Each structure stands twice: as C-alpha cells, then as structure tokens.
Amino acid sequence: MYLTREEEAMLKGEYGYAAQKSMEILVALGKIYDAERMIEIKSAQISGVSYKSLGDEGLEFIEKLAEDGRVRVPTTLNPCGIDLERWRELGFPEDFAKKQFKVIEAYLKLGIMRTLTCTPYLAGNRPRLGDHIAWSESSAIIYANSVLGARTNREGGPSALAAAIAGRTPLYGLHLDENRSPQIEVKIPRSLNGYGYAALGFLVGRLAGDKIPLFRGVKLISDEELKLLGAALACSGGIPLFHIEGITPEAKLNPKINAPERYEIGVDEIKEVYDELNDYDVDPDLIFIGCPHSSIRELIIFLELLRGRAVKRRTWIFTSRFTRTLGEKLGVVEKLENLGVKVICDTCPIVAPIRKLGIRSIATNSAKGAWFSRNLNGLKVRFMSIEMLVELAVK
Ligand code: F3S
C-alpha cells in the first residue's frame, strides 16, 4: 500500500502515540481490503460512546489515545448512555453516570464535538455529495451514503476514530465508484408511509443481506421516512447504501440505473413484519420515538398529534441536544414537556441502561428500535405508527 511521507512518519511514531496507533489500524485495514492508498476525509462520526458498550477496557483505550492525540477533521459523537443534564431525574444509576462522564471527557480531549447523536447530519455534520468521510453507526452511515451521496465504508468505532486522528482512511469499498451500483431491484407497494418504510427496510435488509438495493415505485418519501428506512435496512441486513429511483442523489444522476436481481414486495409481506415485531399482548412501560434521533419536524408532528392531551404513561422522544435547543427556541419542547412527554438528549433507547430503569416493554415506530430492544435489551416490544403511539400514550 502506497503511503505518503507524512503517513510513513505517523506510522513510525513521529507524530506521537495516538497517530501511530491510528495509522497502524488504517494500514492493517488497507491491507485486508487491498487499498492502493489512503484518501483524505472531510469528517468522522464515532460510535462506541456508551459506557455500557465500551466498559473499562474501551475507556482506557480512548484515554490512552487522548494523552497526545487530536482529531484532524470535524468529528462528532454517537449517543452515550445517559442524558448528561437529566440523568438523575430520569433515574440513571450514579456509578454508571460517573464512568460515562469519563468517556466523554476523553473524547473531548481528543477534540471531538459533544454532539452525542446518531443523526449528526441534523446537528452540523452534514457532508455533501461525493465527500469522503469515515463514519461509524450503521443508521448514520446508510443515510450519509444514500441520502446525502457522501462516501463512507461501514466503519466501527475504533477505525472511525483512527481515521479522525489521521485525517484519512484507506481507499476501498464505497469510496470507489464501481462499488456503489445497486445489486438488487425492489419494487414496492404504492401505499407505504411512516413506519411502513421502517417495516420495508427491515424486510429488504433480510432479503438483500449486504447487497445494495435500488427501490422502484416510491413516489414521495420524507427525510424522516428515509431515516427510518435506512436504519432498518442497516439493522436486519448489513446494508450501507441504498438508492431510490428518481429520489436519492446518485439515482437521480443516473436515470438508467438498474440492477441484475429483481424482487417485488407485496403489502402482505409488510404486514408480516408488523406481526413479527409486535408482542400484541403487551401494555408497554415506555413509548418512544427517536431511533434514529428525532428531527425538529418529528417533535412538531408529535405535539400536533397530541392535540393538547397529556400523556398518561412514560413517553420519551430521543433527539440531539442541537434539535432540542431548536425545539426550545420554537416553544415545542416546553409544550411537549407540559403534556408529560420527556425530550431526552445525548442518549438512545438501546445504549442507555434501560432495564436498570425498570423498563420491561416498549412501543416505538422504529423497526431498528423494536428489534434491538427485544434482542439486545430483552424487552417486549410493540411496533406501530407515530399516530398509534400518541393514541396509546394518552389512553
Ligand atoms: Fe440511534 Fe440508538 Fe437507534 S444510536 S439509531 S437511537 S439504536
């Protein structure tokens, strides 16, 4: 693999421990994937922030890098395990919170922004068409590649951090034109909306594995639906990129886009996903939206659907602090909280120590949220539309 003089110097340790470790990780990756050289990146997104997933070993690794390391490109952070301001009020355990603060401190020392969100593209880190980036967090990766047309491989936390410190990543995979073409075409029923797109993503993720799908038959889809679709595709499959005919940027640039394999999805198959992701006999302890983190539009929609009615059970909206601040300025957060809805920041329903809060069942409009709540956190789940969630919350 060709390395520039600066890259060679990093590898030899001339730029310090963190740069050397980072370059070692990147060179090892480059060799595995046969990359010819490195490419400079515009930004990085780092997952592996919750102490729940990092543990003491992960914390020590980041602290060691932070002794002399500093990121070279704008770098944002995925959600951590607590709301940094309201963890006591919400009942998060003190010992967990203390460790979590240490993790954040180490990341800040590295020069990383404390965004703590899986939707960095809604919080100031929004790459442009063709930008090379190194992002971890599957739902953010697929959104960046597909909806924004940026270029990232499916990085893990350590490789994204290494790329941020070195300011570059090996040139292979989705950084190259030839690996971004669709491999499977999926014709969808016309009637989808809202959480229907999450169910579609869950279904196609299973069908396609890690093949890049091209959707046909989508007339209109909102940013929020794209977010739910992508998160589900990346959850049940290993999909890092999708195209939608006439809608996503690379499909728009290539009107003749097509793929060798073809499938047609029917309404009945979508209904099967609803059944699979619903434990129908459960009365949920917690209702949430915001997996991936909610946009300001979702906060407003939730408020409008409430029509002034207070919620009668625990109802949380997960979002970034960036979006919450916007919601505060617009008066949306105050209205939601006056009706009993908590607008939670910095964390997520999966990486927070949710069982320690006594929660045993949830309801959500996110297929990813439902799947991981059941399979990672051992909860009973309901999967339903945002309209149905609001009606359940006020009942
Ligand atoms: Fe985001 Fe957590 Fe869901 S990181 S996509 S809210 S599992």
Residues whose N, C-alpha, C, O or C-beta is under 5 A from the ligand:
A	BS01	F3S	P79 C118 S139 G290 C291 P292 H293 C348 P349 I350
